[in-house]
Amino acid sequence: MVAILLLQPRKKQLLAKMGLPWDESNFGELRYIDNNELKYSLRSVDRYIPWINHIYVVTDNQRPSWLCENDKLTVVDQTF
């Protein structure tokens, strides 16, 4: 729920800056629920696709609390 409260105002601000309307039906709270997809995807790559040498995760100034430092992973901040 905290992520919802932080992301929606940022999304509204960016859309306003771009001159685009905010449509609640398209950007509702369900869009921001974390089901740990990133965690399970990274674990799956590590376990089942070992030939992947490096993964870049591009975010908007965010980093999951569970994400540990790793030589095979780089978090890139792509703040607008």
N, CA, C and O atoms as a printed pandas DataFrame, in Angstrom:
     atom_number atom_name residue_name chain_id  residue_number  x_coord  y_coord  z_coord
0              1         N          MET        A               1    0.813   -1.190    0.000
1              2        CA          MET        A               1    0.000    0.000    0.000
2              3         C          MET        A               1    0.856    1.252    0.000
3              4         O          MET        A               1    0.458    2.269   -0.568
4              5         N          VAL        A               2    2.031    1.198    0.629
5              6        CA          VAL        A               2    2.928    2.353    0.652
6              7         C          VAL        A               2    3.382    2.694   -0.752
7              8         O          VAL        A               2    3.454    3.868   -1.113
8              9         N          ALA        A               3    3.692    1.667   -1.560
9             10        CA          ALA        A               3    4.130    1.910   -2.928
10            11         C          ALA        A               3    3.050    2.618   -3.726
11            12         O          ALA        A               3    3.354    3.476   -4.554
12            13         N          ILE        A               4    1.798    2.271   -3.489
13            14        CA          ILE        A               4    0.683    2.916   -4.181
14            15         C          ILE        A               4    0.646    4.396   -3.846
15            16         O          ILE        A               4    0.480    5.233   -4.732
16            17         N          LEU        A               5    0.800    4.718   -2.574
17            18        CA          LEU        A               5    0.733    6.110   -2.148
18            19         C          LEU        A               5    1.891    6.927   -2.705
19            20         O          LEU        A               5    1.737    8.126   -2.939
20            21         N          LEU        A               6    3.040    6.310   -2.920
21            22        CA          LEU        A               6    4.197    7.033   -3.429
22            23         C          LEU        A               6    4.184    7.147   -4.946
23            24         O          LEU        A               6    4.592    8.177   -5.484
24            25         N          LEU        A               7    3.731    6.128   -5.644
25            26        CA          LEU        A               7    3.825    6.109   -7.091
26            27         C          LEU        A               7    2.723    6.879   -7.790
27            28         O          LEU        A               7    2.985    7.524   -8.806
28            29         N          GLN        A               8    1.508    6.836   -7.287
29            30        CA          GLN        A               8    0.429    7.510   -7.977
30            31         C          GLN        A               8    0.637    9.018   -8.105
31            32         O          GLN        A               8    0.414    9.553   -9.191
32            33         N          PRO        A               9    1.052    9.731   -7.058
33            34        CA          PRO        A               9    1.302   11.170   -7.230
34            35         C          PRO        A               9    2.417   11.448   -8.238
35            36         O          PRO        A               9    2.338   12.411   -9.001
36            37         N          ARG        A              10    3.445   10.617   -8.244
37            38        CA          ARG        A              10    4.537   10.798   -9.210
38            39         C          ARG        A              10    4.037   10.571  -10.631
39            40         O          ARG        A              10    4.421   11.290  -11.554
40            41         N          LYS        A              11    3.175    9.564  -10.804
41            42        CA          LYS        A              11    2.608    9.273  -12.119
42            43         C          LYS        A              11    1.713   10.422  -12.572
43            44         O          LYS        A              11    1.777   10.845  -13.727
44            45         N          LYS        A              12    0.873   10.932  -11.656
45            46        CA          LYS        A              12   -0.002   12.056  -11.992
46            47         C          LYS        A              12    0.817   13.281  -12.394
47            48         O          LYS        A              12    0.483   13.963  -13.364
48            49         N          GLN        A              13    1.881   13.558  -11.656
49            50        CA          GLN        A              13    2.729   14.713  -11.938
50            51         C          GLN        A              13    3.386   14.580  -13.313
51            52         O          GLN        A              13    3.426   15.547  -14.073
52            53         N          LEU        A              14    3.894   13.409  -13.634
53            54        CA          LEU        A              14    4.549   13.200  -14.916
54            55         C          LEU        A              14    3.551   13.321  -16.068
55            56         O          LEU        A              14    3.858   13.925  -17.095
56            57         N          LEU        A              15    2.361   12.750  -15.899
57            58        CA          LEU        A              15    1.348   12.865  -16.943
58            59         C          LEU        A              15    0.939   14.320  -17.153
59            60         O          LEU        A              15    0.763   14.753  -18.292
60            61         N          ALA        A              16    0.785   15.083  -16.060
61            62        CA          ALA        A              16    0.432   16.498  -16.169
62            63         C          ALA        A              16    1.529   17.270  -16.898
63            64         O          ALA        A              16    1.243   18.140  -17.720
64            65         N          LYS        A              17    2.775   16.950  -16.593
65            66        CA          LYS        A              17    3.911   17.610  -17.243
66            67         C          LYS        A              17    3.925   17.331  -18.746
67            68         O          LYS        A              17    4.325   18.178  -19.545
68            69         N          MET        A              18    3.480   16.129  -19.115
69            70        CA          MET        A              18    3.443   15.735  -20.528
70            71         C          MET        A              18    2.146   16.165  -21.210
71            72         O          MET        A              18    1.981   15.976  -22.416
72            73         N          GLY        A              19    1.220   16.747  -20.432
73            74        CA          GLY        A              19   -0.047   17.200  -20.985
74            75         C          GLY        A              19   -1.022   16.070  -21.262
75            76         O          GLY        A              19   -1.902   16.206  -22.112
76            77         N          LEU        A              20   -0.879   14.958  -20.555
77            78        CA          LEU        A              20   -1.753   13.806  -20.744
78            79         C          LEU        A              20   -2.734   13.696  -19.588
79            80         O          LEU        A              20   -2.399   14.056  -18.459
80            81         N          PRO        A              21   -3.937   13.207  -19.852
81            82        CA          PRO        A              21   -4.945   13.110  -18.780
82            83         C          PRO        A              21   -4.688   11.921  -17.862
83            84         O          PRO        A              21   -4.081   10.929  -18.265
84            85         N          TRP        A              22   -5.156   12.035  -16.628
85            86        CA          TRP        A              22   -5.097   10.948  -15.653
86            87         C          TRP        A              22   -6.419   10.197  -15.738
87            88         O          TRP        A              22   -7.476   10.775  -15.485
88            89         N          ASP        A              23   -6.373    8.931  -16.087
89            90        CA          ASP        A              23   -7.568    8.099  -16.198
90            91         C          ASP        A              23   -7.529    7.057  -15.095
91            92         O          ASP        A              23   -6.750    6.107  -15.166
92            93         N          GLU        A              24   -8.363    7.225  -14.073
93            94        CA          GLU        A              24   -8.346    6.348  -12.897
94            95         C          GLU        A              24   -8.610    4.891  -13.266
95            96         O          GLU        A              24   -8.095    3.986  -12.610
96            97         N          SER        A              25   -9.403    4.657  -14.305
97            98        CA          SER        A              25   -9.695    3.274  -14.693
98            99         C          SER        A              25   -8.457    2.576  -15.261
99           100         O          SER        A              25   -8.349    1.353  -15.184
100          101         N          ASN        A              26   -7.545    3.328  -15.816
101          102        CA          ASN        A              26   -6.335    2.750  -16.402
102          103         C          ASN        A              26   -5.176    2.705  -15.412
103          104         O          ASN        A              26   -4.290    1.861  -15.550
104          105         N          PHE        A              27   -5.159    3.570  -14.443
105          106        CA          PHE        A              27   -4.041    3.664  -13.514
106          107         C          PHE        A              27   -4.478    3.435  -12.070
107          108         O          PHE        A              27   -3.965    4.090  -11.163
108          109         N          GLY        A              28   -5.392    2.538  -11.848
109          110        CA          GLY        A              28   -5.915    2.278  -10.514
110          111         C          GLY        A              28   -4.894    1.603   -9.612
111          112         O          GLY        A              28   -3.769    1.321  -10.024
112          113         N          GLU        A              29   -5.299    1.352   -8.388
113          114        CA          GLU        A              29   -4.410    0.770   -7.384
114          115         C          GLU        A              29   -3.918   -0.624   -7.761
115          116         O          GLU        A              29   -2.808   -1.002   -7.386
116          117         N          LEU        A              30   -4.710   -1.386   -8.486
117          118        CA          LEU        A              30   -4.293   -2.743   -8.851
118          119         C          LEU        A              30   -3.004   -2.754   -9.662
119          120         O          LEU        A              30   -2.250   -3.726   -9.630
120          121         N          ARG        A              31   -2.759   -1.690  -10.375
121          122        CA          ARG        A              31   -1.554   -1.619  -11.207
122          123         C          ARG        A              31   -0.280   -1.587  -10.352
123          124         O          ARG        A              31    0.788   -1.966  -10.832
124          125         N          TYR        A              32   -0.378   -1.149   -9.114
125          126        CA          TYR        A              32    0.801   -0.956   -8.281
126          127         C          TYR        A              32    0.972   -2.020   -7.193
127          128         O          TYR        A              32    1.824   -1.872   -6.318
128          129         N          ILE        A              33    0.186   -3.071   -7.237
129          130        CA          ILE        A              33    0.314   -4.125   -6.237
130          131         C          ILE        A              33    1.542   -4.968   -6.549
131          132         O          ILE        A              33    1.756   -5.362   -7.696
132          133         N          ASP        A              34    2.340   -5.241   -5.538
133          134        CA          ASP        A              34    3.555   -6.039   -5.702
134          135         C          ASP        A              34    3.262   -7.491   -5.358
135          136         O          ASP        A              34    2.938   -7.813   -4.215
136          137         N          ASN        A              35    3.377   -8.358   -6.344
137          138        CA          ASN        A              35    3.203   -9.795   -6.131
138          139         C          ASN        A              35    4.535  -10.523   -6.187
139          140         O          ASN        A              35    4.583  -11.734   -6.406
140          141         N          ASN        A              36    5.610   -9.783   -5.989
141          142        CA          ASN        A              36    6.969  -10.338   -6.010
142          143         C          ASN        A              36    7.354  -10.932   -7.359
143          144         O          ASN        A              36    8.137  -11.881   -7.411
144          145         N          GLU        A              37    6.818  -10.390   -8.452
145          146        CA          GLU        A              37    7.153  -10.894   -9.777
146          147         C          GLU        A              37    8.639  -10.759  -10.061
147          148         O          GLU        A              37    9.251  -11.668  -10.623
148          149         N          LEU        A              38    9.222   -9.632   -9.677
149          150        CA          LEU        A              38   10.647   -9.424   -9.934
150          151         C          LEU        A              38   11.489  -10.439   -9.173
151          152         O          LEU        A              38   12.431  -11.002   -9.731
152          153         N          LYS        A              39   11.167  -10.676   -7.927
153          154        CA          LYS        A              39   11.916  -11.638   -7.113
154          155         C          LYS        A              39   11.885  -13.031   -7.751
155          156         O          LYS        A              39   12.925  -13.674   -7.897
156          157         N          TYR        A              40   10.710  -13.483   -8.122
157          158        CA          TYR        A              40   10.592  -14.822   -8.694
158          159         C          TYR        A              40   11.214  -14.902  -10.082
159          160         O          TYR        A              40   11.764  -15.940  -10.451
160          161         N          SER        A              41   11.136  -13.830  -10.849
161          162        CA          SER        A              41   11.763  -13.828  -12.173
162          163         C          SER        A              41   13.281  -13.913  -12.063
163          164         O          SER        A              41   13.920  -14.669  -12.795
164          165         N          LEU        A              42   13.858  -13.135  -11.145
165          166        CA          LEU        A              42   15.313  -13.183  -10.970
166          167         C          LEU        A              42   15.768  -14.541  -10.445
167          168         O          LEU        A              42   16.802  -15.056  -10.871
168          169         N          ARG        A              43   15.011  -15.115   -9.534
169          170        CA          ARG        A              43   15.348  -16.453   -9.035
170          171         C          ARG        A              43   15.265  -17.493  -10.149
171          172         O          ARG        A              43   16.102  -18.393  -10.224
172          173         N          SER        A              44   14.268  -17.372  -11.005
173          174        CA          SER        A              44   14.113  -18.321  -12.106
174          175         C          SER        A              44   15.260  -18.222  -13.091
175          176         O          SER        A              44   15.773  -19.241  -13.554
176          177         N          VAL        A              45   15.665  -17.010  -13.415
177          178        CA          VAL        A              45   16.813  -16.834  -14.317
178          179         C          VAL        A              45   18.055  -17.450  -13.699
179          180         O          VAL        A              45   18.808  -18.144  -14.382
180          181         N          ASP        A              46   18.274  -17.208  -12.438
181          182        CA          ASP        A              46   19.456  -17.753  -11.761
182          183         C          ASP        A              46   19.451  -19.279  -11.758
183          184         O          ASP        A              46   20.493  -19.909  -11.941
184          185         N          ARG        A              47   18.305  -19.854  -11.555
185          186        CA          ARG        A              47   18.209  -21.310  -11.437
186          187         C          ARG        A              47   18.147  -22.022  -12.795
187          188         O          ARG        A              47   18.806  -23.044  -12.985
188          189         N          TYR        A              48   17.364  -21.491  -13.738
189          190        CA          TYR        A              48   17.076  -22.227  -14.961
190          191         C          TYR        A              48   17.764  -21.702  -16.222
191          192         O          TYR        A              48   17.745  -22.364  -17.259
192          193         N          ILE        A              49   18.363  -20.528  -16.139
193          194        CA          ILE        A              49   19.062  -19.971  -17.305
194          195         C          ILE        A              49   20.457  -19.505  -16.847
195          196         O          ILE        A              49   20.735  -18.306  -16.850
196          197         N          PRO        A              50   21.317  -20.428  -16.462
197          198        CA          PRO        A              50   22.611  -20.057  -15.881
198          199         C          PRO        A              50   23.577  -19.395  -16.864
199          200         O          PRO        A              50   24.573  -18.809  -16.438
200          201         N          TRP        A              51   23.309  -19.476  -18.151
201          202        CA          TRP        A              51   24.208  -18.860  -19.118
202          203         C          TRP        A              51   24.007  -17.350  -19.245
203          204         O          TRP        A              51   24.771  -16.686  -19.945
204          205         N          ILE        A              52   22.994  -16.803  -18.584
205          206        CA          ILE        A              52   22.819  -15.347  -18.546
206          207         C          ILE        A              52   23.918  -14.775  -17.652
207          208         O          ILE        A              52   24.036  -15.148  -16.485
208          209         N          ASN        A              53   24.715  -13.871  -18.207
209          210        CA          ASN        A              53   25.870  -13.348  -17.474
210          211         C          ASN        A              53   25.550  -12.140  -16.604
211          212         O          ASN        A              53   26.151  -11.956  -15.546
212          213         N          HIS        A              54   24.601  -11.314  -17.048
213          214        CA          HIS        A              54   24.329  -10.091  -16.298
214          215         C          HIS        A              54   22.904   -9.630  -16.572
215          216         O          HIS        A              54   22.393   -9.778  -17.682
216          217         N          ILE        A              55   22.272   -9.071  -15.549
217          218        CA          ILE        A              55   20.914   -8.543  -15.666
218          219         C          ILE        A              55   20.922   -7.094  -15.210
219          220         O          ILE        A              55   21.510   -6.757  -14.182
220          221         N          TYR        A              56   20.264   -6.242  -15.985
221          222        CA          TYR        A              56   20.092   -4.838  -15.630
222          223         C          TYR        A              56   18.624   -4.621  -15.285
223          224         O          TYR        A              56   17.741   -4.961  -16.072
224          225         N          VAL        A              57   18.366   -4.061  -14.120
225          226        CA          VAL        A              57   17.014   -3.730  -13.692
226          227         C          VAL        A              57   16.915   -2.207  -13.720
227          228         O          VAL        A              57   17.606   -1.519  -12.969
228          229         N          VAL        A              58   16.050   -1.686  -14.595
229          230        CA          VAL        A              58   15.887   -0.243  -14.743
230          231         C          VAL        A              58   14.673    0.186  -13.928
231          232         O          VAL        A              58   13.575   -0.338  -14.116
232          233         N          THR        A              59   14.875    1.147  -13.016
233          234        CA          THR        A              59   13.801    1.583  -12.122
234          235         C          THR        A              59   13.704    3.105  -12.103
235          236         O          THR        A              59   14.549    3.802  -12.665
236          237         N          ASP        A              60   12.685    3.595  -11.463
237          238        CA          ASP        A              60   12.483    5.030  -11.256
238          239         C          ASP        A              60   12.854    5.363   -9.814
239          240         O          ASP        A              60   11.988    5.647   -8.985
240          241         N          ASN        A              61   14.148    5.322   -9.530
241          242        CA          ASN        A              61   14.676    5.644   -8.211
242          243         C          ASN        A              61   14.069    4.757   -7.119
243          244         O          ASN        A              61   13.673    5.234   -6.056
244          245         N          GLN        A              62   14.007    3.446   -7.413
245          246        CA          GLN        A              62   13.455    2.495   -6.457
246          247         C          GLN        A              62   14.368    1.275   -6.397
247          248         O          GLN        A              62   15.047    0.937   -7.367
248          249         N          ARG        A              63   14.370    0.635   -5.257
249          250        CA          ARG        A              63   15.117   -0.606   -5.094
250          251         C          ARG        A              63   14.392   -1.440   -4.045
251          252         O          ARG        A              63   14.198   -0.985   -2.917
252          253         N          PRO        A              64   13.986   -2.668   -4.409
253          254        CA          PRO        A              64   13.297   -3.508   -3.429
254          255         C          PRO        A              64   14.173   -3.763   -2.204
255          256         O          PRO        A              64   15.389   -3.914   -2.327
256          257         N          SER        A              65   13.564   -3.809   -1.043
257          258        CA          SER        A              65   14.326   -4.010    0.197
258          259         C          SER        A              65   14.995   -5.377    0.238
259          260         O          SER        A              65   16.018   -5.534    0.905
260          261         N          TRP        A              66   14.456   -6.352   -0.444
261          262        CA          TRP        A              66   14.995   -7.709   -0.432
262          263         C          TRP        A              66   16.151   -7.896   -1.409
263          264         O          TRP        A              66   16.841   -8.914   -1.348
264          265         N          LEU        A              67   16.378   -6.946   -2.304
265          266        CA          LEU        A              67   17.395   -7.094   -3.353
266          267         C          LEU        A              67   18.792   -6.856   -2.785
267          268         O          LEU        A              67   19.106   -5.753   -2.336
268          269         N          CYS        A              68   19.620   -7.882   -2.805
269          270        CA          CYS        A              68   20.983   -7.816   -2.273
270          271         C          CYS        A              68   21.971   -7.482   -3.389
271          272         O          CYS        A              68   21.691   -7.685   -4.570
272          273         N          GLU        A              69   23.109   -6.974   -2.996
273          274        CA          GLU        A              69   24.183   -6.719   -3.962
274          275         C          GLU        A              69   24.611   -8.037   -4.601
275          276         O          GLU        A              69   24.710   -9.061   -3.925
276          277         N          ASN        A              70   24.865   -8.003   -5.916
277          278        CA          ASN        A              70   25.257   -9.195   -6.633
278          279         C          ASN        A              70   26.080   -8.773   -7.843
279          280         O          ASN        A              70   25.777   -7.766   -8.483
280          281         N          ASP        A              71   27.119   -9.540   -8.156
281          282        CA          ASP        A              71   27.979   -9.219   -9.297
282          283         C          ASP        A              71   27.263   -9.375  -10.632
283          284         O          ASP        A              71   27.669   -8.775  -11.628
284          285         N          LYS        A              72   26.207  -10.172  -10.662
285          286        CA          LYS        A              72   25.486  -10.432  -11.902
286          287         C          LYS        A              72   24.281   -9.516  -12.102
287          288         O          LYS        A              72   23.523   -9.683  -13.058
288          289         N          LEU        A              73   24.102   -8.543  -11.195
289          290        CA          LEU        A              73   22.920   -7.681  -11.246
290          291         C          LEU        A              73   23.305   -6.219  -11.066
291          292         O          LEU        A              73   24.082   -5.873  -10.175
292          293         N          THR        A              74   22.755   -5.370  -11.920
293          294        CA          THR        A              74   22.973   -3.933  -11.802
294          295         C          THR        A              74   21.621   -3.245  -11.815
295          296         O          THR        A              74   20.811   -3.482  -12.711
296          297         N          VAL        A              75   21.370   -2.390  -10.824
297          298        CA          VAL        A              75   20.148   -1.601  -10.771
298          299         C          VAL        A              75   20.475   -0.231  -11.332
299          300         O          VAL        A              75   21.381    0.452  -10.855
300          301         N          VAL        A              76   19.714    0.168  -12.369
301          302        CA          VAL        A              76   19.945    1.436  -13.051
302          303         C          VAL        A              76   18.783    2.369  -12.727
303          304         O          VAL        A              76   17.620    2.000  -12.888
304          305         N          ASP        A              77   19.106    3.597  -12.264
305          306        CA          ASP        A              77   18.079    4.585  -11.950
306          307         C          ASP        A              77   17.773    5.382  -13.211
307          308         O          ASP        A              77   18.651    6.044  -13.764
308          309         N          GLN        A              78   16.527    5.316  -13.659
309          310        CA          GLN        A              78   16.094    6.054  -14.841
310          311         C          GLN        A              78   15.018    7.039  -14.428
311          312         O          GLN        A              78   13.861    6.903  -14.825
312          313         N          THR        A              79   15.393    8.031  -13.633
313          314        CA          THR        A              79   14.453    9.012  -13.124
314          315         C          THR        A              79   14.173   10.067  -14.178
315          316         O          THR        A              79   15.088   10.556  -14.842
316          317         N          PHE        A              80   12.902   10.414  -14.328
317          318        CA          PHE        A              80   12.510   11.468  -15.281
318          319         C          PHE        A              80   12.563   12.803  -14.600
319          320         O          PHE        A              80   12.271   13.825  -15.222
